[in-house]
Amino acid sequence: MMVDTDRFLADLHALRRFGAFRTGVHRPTFSEVDMEARRWFVGRLREEGLEAGIDGVGNILGRGRGEGPRLLAGSHLESQNEAGWLDGALGCVAALHLAASGLPVDVAVFADEEGHYGSFIGSRSFTGLLEEAEIDRLANRYHGKPLRDALREAGLEGEPRFQVERDRYRAFLEMHIEQGRQLEGQGLGIGVVTGIVAIWQWRIVIEGAQNHAGTTTMAERRDAGLAAVRLLAAIDEEFPRHCGERTVWTTGRIALTPGAPSIIPGRAEVLFQYRDVDVDVLRRLEAVLRRLVAESNRRERTVATLEAMSLSTPAVSDPALQEALAGAAEALAPGRWQRMPSGAGHDAQYLARVMPAAMLFVPSIGGVSHHWTEDTADEDLALGMRVLAEGARRVLAD
């Protein structure tokens, strides 16, 4: 088994031509350039001797000859808007070159991991978690085009959807850029992922009283905006006392109604999330959040309500797969690797529901991702490819 890292890098750089934007790419799901990239990738799979095609939600599956035991590997091809050239694409090309090296590996490319139309619609479809009724409901978050229309325009309408053959695969592997600075900051080349965090997303709505900003005294006000700010400050002060080592929390949106400079906000809507790989930490923070909302209602002249929007489940990487990847990392990059959780969501978290799954990280320069300056040094990409191939060989030999 030999992996050709020069060809791997050549394919990776060839893929970035599709939707090139500055030094990154703009390749939204089901756009013309996204479909061009998918067709190119199918062609490369066929050149390497795999049977390949695109299904009814844009997933690509490249099947090698023969039955199991086999590995499944892959990621996604589309990008965030005006974003990086490696996020997702790296895992797809790495999977292609695992198969090209002669290993018994099938290649999967999952559609819309980036969420232009929905939440992981490709990997959820592949694992049986996406119903036709949801496809009917989904639309593009940026311009509102219904998913059904996008599939028809992409030439995918009426195509069957691939379903995972669980008996065919021993495991799923995904290589990805770290999207953070932990590896680069420590001078490391490889991260063996211990698990993928769960994201707990909440909506906080605060109801006050809209009124004139000049004639309503401070004593009379029921200002939903100030109540929201004070609640978020209390959360930011209290969470560090209860969080885990790698917990993060984010206020992604604060919307005040009516949003005019001379009107006291009568309503505030906050979108708030936190992430961790430990369910106990997630539940502990939920209790803290509920307590702080209750305290706000006792303290303020407004009424705050808390709504859970999505409470996902962490995906722990399979221990045996972790050991195989760790052994490969130590063999090829001794002392230059570490175990680490993933702070972002990935398709692997859905594959982990139906088979053992694990991920491998390579450094991100400056920790940048979801931006066109996202980059990784070629030598780090090549090292990651070699470690992934050696890890896959160890898994198959076990």
SEZAPA-185288 format. One record per residue (C-alpha): residue number from 1; z, x, y. Coordinates in steps of 0.02 Angstrom, whole numbers, plus 50000, padded with zeros to 5 digits. Each point is the difference from the previous one (the first is absolute). Last residue first. Layout:
SEZAPA-185288
+-----+-------+-------+-------+
| seq |     z |     x |     y |
+-----+-------+-------+-------+
| NUM |     Z |     X |     Y |
...
+-----+-------+-------+-------+
***
This chain:
SEZAPA-185288
+-----+-------+-------+-------+
| seq |     z |     x |     y |
+-----+-------+-------+-------+
| 398 | 50649 | 49666 | 49719 |
| 397 | 49824 | 50072 | 50015 |
| 396 | 49938 | 49858 | 50110 |
| 395 | 50145 | 50018 | 50120 |
| 394 | 49982 | 50189 | 50003 |
| 393 | 49814 | 49990 | 50039 |
| 392 | 50036 | 49876 | 50141 |
| 391 | 50127 | 50120 | 50074 |
| 390 | 49874 | 50143 | 49989 |
| 389 | 49869 | 49894 | 50087 |
| 388 | 50121 | 49942 | 50135 |
| 387 | 50059 | 50178 | 50029 |
| 386 | 49821 | 50063 | 50018 |
| 385 | 49952 | 49859 | 50119 |
| 384 | 50156 | 50028 | 50105 |
| 383 | 49960 | 50184 | 50014 |
| 382 | 49823 | 49959 | 50058 |
| 381 | 50065 | 49881 | 50133 |
| 380 | 50127 | 50130 | 50058 |
| 379 | 49863 | 50133 | 50011 |
| 378 | 49888 | 49879 | 50096 |
| 377 | 50135 | 49976 | 50132 |
| 376 | 50052 | 49821 | 50030 |
| 375 | 49948 | 49886 | 50144 |
| 374 | 50039 | 49842 | 50098 |
| 373 | 49927 | 50017 | 50177 |
| 372 | 49912 | 49831 | 49983 |
| 371 | 50166 | 49908 | 49991 |
| 370 | 50082 | 49903 | 49858 |
| 369 | 50082 | 50165 | 49950 |
| 368 | 50078 | 50148 | 50090 |
| 367 | 50144 | 50101 | 49925 |
| 366 | 49948 | 50148 | 50105 |
| 365 | 49875 | 50050 | 49866 |
| 364 | 50030 | 49886 | 49851 |
| 363 | 50061 | 50087 | 49844 |
| 362 | 49947 | 49952 | 49821 |
| 361 | 50085 | 49861 | 49903 |
| 360 | 49995 | 49954 | 49815 |
| 359 | 50030 | 49825 | 49934 |
| 358 | 50066 | 49919 | 49841 |
| 357 | 49969 | 49848 | 49892 |
| 356 | 50054 | 49932 | 49830 |
| 355 | 49906 | 49838 | 49966 |
| 354 | 49993 | 49817 | 50055 |
| 353 | 50120 | 49990 | 50147 |
| 352 | 49971 | 50181 | 50047 |
| 351 | 49820 | 49954 | 50039 |
| 350 | 50068 | 49898 | 50145 |
| 349 | 50101 | 50144 | 50075 |
| 348 | 49855 | 50118 | 49967 |
| 347 | 49894 | 49907 | 50128 |
| 346 | 50105 | 50083 | 50135 |
| 345 | 50139 | 49955 | 50123 |
| 344 | 50070 | 50130 | 50119 |
| 343 | 50166 | 50093 | 50000 |
| 342 | 49958 | 50087 | 49838 |
| 341 | 50150 | 50082 | 49917 |
| 340 | 50015 | 50188 | 49974 |
| 339 | 50005 | 50131 | 49863 |
| 338 | 49959 | 50175 | 50061 |
| 337 | 49864 | 50132 | 49993 |
| 336 | 49970 | 50180 | 50051 |
| 335 | 50124 | 50089 | 49886 |
| 334 | 49865 | 50038 | 49872 |
| 333 | 49832 | 49925 | 50052 |
| 332 | 49893 | 49995 | 49842 |
| 331 | 50131 | 49998 | 49862 |
| 330 | 50134 | 49918 | 50106 |
| 329 | 49879 | 49864 | 50055 |
| 328 | 49940 | 49969 | 49822 |
| 327 | 50179 | 49983 | 49938 |
| 326 | 50040 | 49881 | 50143 |
| 325 | 49846 | 49896 | 49959 |
| 324 | 50049 | 49986 | 49817 |
| 323 | 50182 | 49967 | 50045 |
| 322 | 49952 | 49862 | 50122 |
| 321 | 49890 | 49921 | 49867 |
| 320 | 50147 | 49998 | 49879 |
| 319 | 50114 | 49924 | 50133 |
| 318 | 49879 | 49858 | 50047 |
| 317 | 49998 | 49983 | 50188 |
| 316 | 50118 | 49868 | 50069 |
| 315 | 49915 | 49856 | 50089 |
| 314 | 50111 | 49917 | 50128 |
| 313 | 49992 | 49810 | 50006 |
| 312 | 49933 | 49903 | 50148 |
| 311 | 50097 | 49884 | 50114 |
| 310 | 49875 | 49911 | 50111 |
| 309 | 50019 | 49886 | 50151 |
| 308 | 50189 | 49975 | 49994 |
| 307 | 50050 | 49888 | 50145 |
| 306 | 50147 | 50028 | 50118 |
| 305 | 50051 | 49877 | 50135 |
| 304 | 50074 | 50041 | 50170 |
| 303 | 50072 | 49870 | 50118 |
| 302 | 50032 | 50044 | 50182 |
| 301 | 50155 | 50000 | 50111 |
| 300 | 50048 | 50165 | 49919 |
| 299 | 50157 | 50066 | 49915 |
| 298 | 50023 | 49883 | 49852 |
| 297 | 49814 | 49990 | 49964 |
| 296 | 49983 | 50188 | 50017 |
| 295 | 50142 | 50022 | 49876 |
| 294 | 49906 | 49892 | 49874 |
| 293 | 49843 | 50105 | 50025 |
| 292 | 50104 | 50158 | 49976 |
| 291 | 50074 | 49934 | 49838 |
| 290 | 49829 | 49953 | 49931 |
| 289 | 49934 | 50174 | 50039 |
| 288 | 50149 | 50085 | 49919 |
| 287 | 49982 | 49895 | 49842 |
| 286 | 49814 | 50040 | 49994 |
| 285 | 50043 | 50183 | 50022 |
| 284 | 50109 | 49995 | 49845 |
| 283 | 49863 | 49913 | 49904 |
| 282 | 49873 | 50134 | 50043 |
| 281 | 50124 | 50138 | 49959 |
| 280 | 50036 | 49924 | 49830 |
| 279 | 49813 | 49983 | 49968 |
| 278 | 49974 | 50187 | 50023 |
| 277 | 49823 | 50058 | 50048 |
| 276 | 50027 | 49962 | 50183 |
| 275 | 49909 | 49913 | 50142 |
| 274 | 50052 | 49896 | 50150 |
| 273 | 49905 | 49869 | 50096 |
| 272 | 50010 | 49900 | 50162 |
| 271 | 49881 | 49877 | 50080 |
| 270 | 50085 | 49925 | 50153 |
| 269 | 49965 | 49832 | 50081 |
| 268 | 50082 | 49961 | 50167 |
| 267 | 50011 | 49829 | 50079 |
| 266 | 50049 | 49927 | 50168 |
| 265 | 49954 | 50157 | 50095 |
| 264 | 50058 | 49992 | 50182 |
| 263 | 49844 | 49976 | 50105 |
| 262 | 49947 | 50110 | 50145 |
| 261 | 49920 | 50140 | 49900 |
| 260 | 49906 | 49885 | 49880 |
| 259 | 50012 | 50011 | 49810 |
| 258 | 50014 | 49815 | 49960 |
| 257 | 50075 | 50035 | 49878 |
| 256 | 50048 | 50177 | 49950 |
| 255 | 49920 | 50090 | 49854 |
| 254 | 50084 | 50154 | 49927 |
| 253 | 49901 | 50086 | 49862 |
| 252 | 50017 | 50147 | 49882 |
| 251 | 50187 | 50024 | 50005 |
| 250 | 50017 | 50137 | 49871 |
| 249 | 50125 | 50060 | 49872 |
| 248 | 50004 | 50155 | 49891 |
| 247 | 50110 | 50042 | 49850 |
| 246 | 49980 | 50178 | 49932 |
| 245 | 50182 | 50050 | 49974 |
| 244 | 50059 | 49823 | 49974 |
| 243 | 50060 | 49877 | 50131 |
| 242 | 50173 | 49927 | 50033 |
| 241 | 50074 | 50092 | 50151 |
| 240 | 49827 | 50040 | 50069 |
| 239 | 49963 | 49811 | 50006 |
| 238 | 50138 | 49959 | 50127 |
| 237 | 49935 | 50078 | 50161 |
| 236 | 49817 | 49953 | 49973 |
| 235 | 50052 | 49823 | 49952 |
| 234 | 50110 | 49983 | 50155 |
| 233 | 49856 | 50059 | 50111 |
| 232 | 49887 | 49872 | 49916 |
| 231 | 50126 | 49861 | 50036 |
| 230 | 50018 | 50054 | 50182 |
| 229 | 49811 | 50002 | 50025 |
| 228 | 49980 | 49829 | 49920 |
| 227 | 50139 | 49924 | 50107 |
| 226 | 49916 | 50075 | 50154 |
| 225 | 49837 | 49915 | 49956 |
| 224 | 50077 | 49833 | 49952 |
| 223 | 50080 | 49982 | 50172 |
| 222 | 50119 | 49851 | 50004 |
| 221 | 50041 | 50018 | 50185 |
| 220 | 50133 | 49908 | 50097 |
| 219 | 50114 | 50148 | 50038 |
| 218 | 49852 | 50106 | 50053 |
| 217 | 49953 | 49869 | 50128 |
| 216 | 49838 | 49902 | 49982 |
| 215 | 49901 | 49993 | 50162 |
| 214 | 49895 | 50157 | 49991 |
| 213 | 49953 | 50012 | 49817 |
| 212 | 49960 | 49816 | 49983 |
| 211 | 50041 | 49930 | 49829 |
| 210 | 49964 | 50006 | 49814 |
| 209 | 50156 | 49967 | 49898 |
| 208 | 50049 | 50098 | 49845 |
| 207 | 49935 | 50004 | 49822 |
| 206 | 50000 | 50164 | 49906 |
| 205 | 49885 | 50021 | 49851 |
| 204 | 50022 | 50147 | 49881 |
| 203 | 49861 | 50025 | 49873 |
| 202 | 50036 | 50118 | 49857 |
| 201 | 49905 | 50124 | 49890 |
| 200 | 50081 | 50091 | 49856 |
| 199 | 49885 | 50142 | 49946 |
| 198 | 50036 | 50075 | 49829 |
| 197 | 49981 | 50186 | 49984 |
| 196 | 49888 | 50087 | 49875 |
| 195 | 50084 | 50111 | 49872 |
| 194 | 50037 | 50177 | 49945 |
| 193 | 49839 | 50074 | 50069 |
| 192 | 49965 | 50180 | 49952 |
| 191 | 49959 | 50085 | 50164 |
| 190 | 49889 | 50154 | 50004 |
| 189 | 49959 | 50140 | 50121 |
| 188 | 50166 | 50045 | 50080 |
| 187 | 50031 | 50095 | 50162 |
| 186 | 50157 | 49900 | 50036 |
| 185 | 49933 | 49909 | 50153 |
| 184 | 49831 | 49976 | 49916 |
| 183 | 50077 | 49911 | 49853 |
| 182 | 50116 | 49887 | 50099 |
| 181 | 49879 | 49964 | 50142 |
| 180 | 49934 | 49825 | 49959 |
| 179 | 49843 | 49912 | 49939 |
| 178 | 50024 | 50087 | 49830 |
| 177 | 49815 | 50005 | 49958 |
| 176 | 49962 | 49911 | 49839 |
| 175 | 49973 | 50027 | 49814 |
| 174 | 50015 | 49850 | 49886 |
| 173 | 50035 | 49999 | 49813 |
| 172 | 50005 | 49850 | 49882 |
| 171 | 50065 | 50009 | 49822 |
| 170 | 49966 | 49986 | 49814 |
| 169 | 49848 | 49889 | 50021 |
| 168 | 49888 | 49898 | 49885 |
| 167 | 50133 | 49878 | 49939 |
| 166 | 50029 | 49937 | 50176 |
| 165 | 49820 | 49951 | 50031 |
| 164 | 50010 | 49964 | 50186 |
| 163 | 49895 | 49857 | 50065 |
| 162 | 49836 | 50022 | 50093 |
| 161 | 49946 | 49852 | 50106 |
| 160 | 49839 | 49908 | 49963 |
| 159 | 49861 | 50000 | 50131 |
| 158 | 49968 | 49829 | 50080 |
| 157 | 49996 | 50066 | 50178 |
| 156 | 49993 | 50190 | 50004 |
| 155 | 49846 | 50026 | 50109 |
| 154 | 50099 | 50070 | 50146 |
| 153 | 49956 | 49848 | 50105 |
| 152 | 50069 | 49887 | 49863 |
| 151 | 50161 | 50100 | 49986 |
| 150 | 50024 | 49995 | 50189 |
| 149 | 49972 | 49813 | 50004 |
| 148 | 50128 | 49972 | 49862 |
| 147 | 50123 | 50111 | 50092 |
| 146 | 49992 | 49888 | 50152 |
| 145 | 49955 | 50092 | 50161 |
| 144 | 50148 | 49997 | 50120 |
| 143 | 49956 | 50149 | 50108 |
| 142 | 50146 | 50120 | 49979 |
| 141 | 50107 | 49926 | 49860 |
| 140 | 49847 | 49961 | 49893 |
| 139 | 50022 | 49838 | 49904 |
| 138 | 50089 | 49945 | 49842 |
| 137 | 50019 | 49818 | 49947 |
| 136 | 49859 | 49984 | 49871 |
| 135 | 50048 | 50168 | 49923 |
| 134 | 50176 | 49930 | 49983 |
| 133 | 49934 | 49849 | 49906 |
| 132 | 49902 | 50114 | 49884 |
| 131 | 50161 | 50080 | 49942 |
| 130 | 50049 | 50183 | 50023 |
| 129 | 50138 | 50068 | 49887 |
| 128 | 49897 | 50038 | 49844 |
| 127 | 50016 | 50190 | 50002 |
| 126 | 49823 | 50031 | 50063 |
| 125 | 50017 | 49864 | 50131 |
| 124 | 50163 | 50073 | 50064 |
| 123 | 49920 | 50173 | 50006 |
| 122 | 49855 | 49934 | 50102 |
| 121 | 50093 | 49876 | 50112 |
| 120 | 50128 | 50130 | 50054 |
| 119 | 50068 | 49882 | 50135 |
| 118 | 49866 | 49902 | 50088 |
| 117 | 49840 | 50007 | 50099 |
| 116 | 50007 | 50164 | 50096 |
| 115 | 50147 | 50052 | 49892 |
| 114 | 49979 | 50188 | 49977 |
| 113 | 49998 | 49980 | 49811 |
| 112 | 49842 | 49901 | 50031 |
| 111 | 49904 | 50030 | 49840 |
| 110 | 50061 | 50105 | 49853 |
| 109 | 49900 | 50146 | 49931 |
| 108 | 50035 | 50028 | 49815 |
| 107 | 49942 | 50149 | 49897 |
| 106 | 50017 | 50014 | 49811 |
| 105 | 50066 | 50165 | 49930 |
| 104 | 49974 | 50083 | 49832 |
| 103 | 49998 | 50178 | 50071 |
| 102 | 49831 | 50086 | 50008 |
| 101 | 50014 | 50078 | 50172 |
| 100 | 49889 | 49864 | 50073 |
|  99 | 50132 | 49868 | 49957 |
|  98 | 50134 | 50094 | 50095 |
|  97 | 49867 | 50028 | 50132 |
|  96 | 49973 | 49815 | 50030 |
|  95 | 50189 | 49973 | 50008 |
|  94 | 50014 | 50133 | 50135 |
|  93 | 49858 | 49917 | 50095 |
|  92 | 50092 | 49833 | 49998 |
|  91 | 50170 | 50073 | 50042 |
|  90 | 49932 | 50096 | 50149 |
|  89 | 49908 | 49848 | 50066 |
|  88 | 50163 | 49903 | 50014 |
|  87 | 50056 | 50082 | 50163 |
|  86 | 49887 | 50152 | 50012 |
|  85 | 49876 | 49965 | 50141 |
|  84 | 50126 | 49937 | 50128 |
|  83 | 49995 | 49854 | 50120 |
|  82 | 49889 | 49909 | 50123 |
|  81 | 50051 | 49833 | 49921 |
|  80 | 50096 | 50024 | 49837 |
|  79 | 49893 | 50065 | 49861 |
|  78 | 49907 | 49934 | 49849 |
|  77 | 49983 | 50105 | 49842 |
|  76 | 50153 | 49960 | 49895 |
|  75 | 50102 | 50086 | 49861 |
|  74 | 49956 | 50070 | 49829 |
|  73 | 50057 | 50047 | 49826 |
|  72 | 50005 | 49917 | 49830 |
|  71 | 50047 | 50107 | 49851 |
|  70 | 49933 | 49981 | 49825 |
|  69 | 50068 | 49979 | 49825 |
|  68 | 49887 | 49918 | 49974 |
|  67 | 49824 | 49945 | 49963 |
|  66 | 49837 | 50093 | 50022 |
|  65 | 49877 | 50026 | 50140 |
|  64 | 50069 | 50008 | 50175 |
|  63 | 50021 | 49848 | 50109 |
|  62 | 49977 | 50003 | 50189 |
|  61 | 50075 | 49849 | 50084 |
|  60 | 49966 | 49956 | 50181 |
|  59 | 50094 | 49859 | 50087 |
|  58 | 49906 | 49903 | 50133 |
|  57 | 50078 | 49830 | 49971 |
|  56 | 49866 | 49933 | 49882 |
|  55 | 49977 | 50162 | 49904 |
|  54 | 49909 | 50164 | 50035 |
|  53 | 49923 | 50101 | 49858 |
|  52 | 50016 | 50155 | 49894 |
|  51 | 49964 | 50065 | 49825 |
|  50 | 50051 | 50182 | 50007 |
|  49 | 49886 | 50148 | 49966 |
|  48 | 50040 | 50110 | 50148 |
|  47 | 49843 | 49943 | 50091 |
|  46 | 50058 | 49821 | 49970 |
|  45 | 50162 | 50034 | 50092 |
|  44 | 49903 | 50080 | 50143 |
|  43 | 49888 | 49848 | 50016 |
|  42 | 50152 | 49884 | 50003 |
|  41 | 50068 | 50107 | 50141 |
|  40 | 49840 | 49984 | 50101 |
|  39 | 50004 | 49811 | 49975 |
|  38 | 50180 | 49994 | 50059 |
|  37 | 49962 | 50108 | 50153 |
|  36 | 49855 | 49887 | 50048 |
|  35 | 50115 | 49850 | 49979 |
|  34 | 50126 | 50077 | 50119 |
|  33 | 49862 | 50045 | 50122 |
|  32 | 49940 | 49819 | 50005 |
|  31 | 50176 | 49935 | 50024 |
|  30 | 50086 | 49931 | 49845 |
|  29 | 50167 | 50081 | 50045 |
|  28 | 49996 | 50100 | 50161 |
|  27 | 49926 | 50175 | 49998 |
|  26 | 50034 | 50089 | 50164 |
|  25 | 50013 | 50182 | 49949 |
|  24 | 50082 | 50161 | 50059 |
|  23 | 49949 | 50153 | 50101 |
|  22 | 49914 | 49894 | 50135 |
|  21 | 49959 | 49840 | 49905 |
|  20 | 49894 | 50020 | 49841 |
|  19 | 49969 | 49830 | 49920 |
|  18 | 49930 | 50073 | 49839 |
|  17 | 49986 | 50187 | 50034 |
|  16 | 50179 | 50023 | 49936 |
|  15 | 49937 | 49975 | 49822 |
|  14 | 49901 | 50162 | 50005 |
|  13 | 50157 | 50096 | 50046 |
|  12 | 50091 | 49936 | 49846 |
|  11 | 49849 | 50029 | 49891 |
|  10 | 49987 | 50181 | 50058 |
|   9 | 50188 | 50025 | 49977 |
|   8 | 49991 | 49942 | 49819 |
|   7 | 49843 | 50104 | 49970 |
|   6 | 50094 | 50155 | 50059 |
|   5 | 50155 | 49948 | 49902 |
|   4 | 49907 | 50001 | 49834 |
|   3 | 50129 | 49940 | 49874 |
|   2 | 49994 | 50084 | 49831 |
|   1 | 50056 | 49925 | 49835 |
+-----+-------+-------+-------+
***
